[in-house]
Amino acid sequence: MPINVLMPALSPTMEKGNLAKWLKKEGDAVKSGDVLAEIETDKATMEVEAIDEGVLAKILVAEGTADVPVNDLIAIIAADGEDPASVQAPGGAKDEATKTEAPKAEAENATPGGGTMSYARVDEAPDGAKPGGAKPARDGAQTEGGRVFASPLARRIAKQEGVDLAAVTGSGPHGRVIERDVRAASANGTGKAAPASAPKSDAPPKAESPRGEAAKAAPAPAAPAKAAAPVGLSVDQVRGFYPKGSFEEVPLDGMRKTIAKRLTEAMQVAPHFYLTVDCELDALMALREQLNKSAGTTKDGKPPFKLSVNDFVIKAMGLALMRVPAANAVWAEDRILRFDNAEVGVAVAIDGGLYTPVIRRADQKTLSTISNEMKDFAARARAKKLKPEEYQGGVTSVSNLGMFGIKHFTAVINPPQSSILAVGAGEKRIVVRDGAPAVAQVMTATLSCDHRVLDGALGAELISAFKGLIENPMGMLV
């Protein structure tokens, strides 16, 4: 039987993806492990590998197509021994490459966080369709032998809301009942069983239609909910401030949309407050020089590591979180999650946006390990080759703009993290030592804190622990 190729979920939060490039064309033989296509998410470009053998019979989504919903049908593979010319898309999809109209809804069969394609054979498709693409039922849910085709999420919500799935019209592929159908039925009061204590009516019973109660109770398609009014000025309003021809319009890519959405939400939802300290770097710079000189060389004549100030900053933040364990936590709506190890994200700028790869167990890793790991992350970030699990999560982040000569700034917390450290440039400043002026190399660091997790005193403990480690860096080697 034919094999459906679906748009996979490459991360837990992915809703849509861009089909950047097909690496196989119609008629090509496919074997397990072959790379079928490249898919761009909001953060990365992932290679999608085949997990079954056959011939790529139909490509249903052309390369370059943007915003393809997760779990949409994008291609069909003819199984081994099957005639590719006889393969038809379920539901009568067109032969030419075109975007399917399946809803974006539940992606139960996608593979979160990985690069492996998710398949479903037509005879056991996740939408419950029969081989050959049976037409969806129009009056109530599609059934076979009394079985209602519905997603697991829809079944759970129906049970919670007391909705009879047999009385709900499915809008999913091939009449499958999905979440929005159940919620619409619950809101309209259709498909709900009458209360046991409901009074009996004295009126004679009405004659039922031959199709039965399920058909009678089938609701009309729910009207789409109105989108929330946009915050701020509209596109036309912004354009109106400037003469025509004086600007170029640059469409937003997935990364920029995600950054704008997530950080706007962060500033609206997470109550930020800021704590700033000046850290003297003289001891750290001397130790850094000593460690780099002692690194030696490998067989190719290159040193095995070259420590940067940022490597010390990452290590110091990891150790500071362990010294102030109450700060090593994130907000989770009705509770706080507190962690056993320190996970420190590091902002890496790329064209059009940024990544924040996470150094796991930063408190336990050596400075040389952190240094080499960050070099690898930065190179793959600029090539958009990071895996979702490498930049998701974390408790805090480090954003260092010192290389641009920035002395002081504040950074926006990256959800779900609870803090972020903004690091400025190290520079020569006049300080007072033993009552007399002296010259020292000083770096300004500002900690942005989520007040839901860190109160002022707790945040002050954290950044004080960080300052102590930076000014006494030998403590990081113990």
Secondary structure, 3 states (H helix, E strand, C coil): CCEEEECCCCCCCCCEEEEEEECCCCCCEECCCCEEEEEECCCCEEEEECCCCEEEEEECCCCCEEEEECCCEEEEEEECCCCHHHCCCHHHCCCCCCCCCCCCCCCCCCCCCCCECCEEEHHHCCCCCCCCCCCCCCCCCCEECCEECECHHHHHHHHHHCECHHHCCCCCHHHCECHHHHHHHHHHCCCECCCCCCCCCCCCCCCCCCCCHHHHCCCCCCCCCCCCCCCCCCHHHHHCCCCCCCCCCCCCCHHHHHHHHHHHHHHHHCCEEEEEEEEECHHHHHHHHHHHHCCCCCCCCCCCCCCCHHHHHHHHHHHHHHHCHHHCEEECCCCEEECCCCCEEECEEECCEEECCEECCCCCCCHHHHHHHHHHHHHHHHCCCCCHHHHCCCCEEEEECHHHCCCCCCCCCCCCCCEEEEEEEEEEEEEEECCEEEEEEEEEEEEEEECCCCCHHHHHHHHHHHHHHHHCHHHHCC
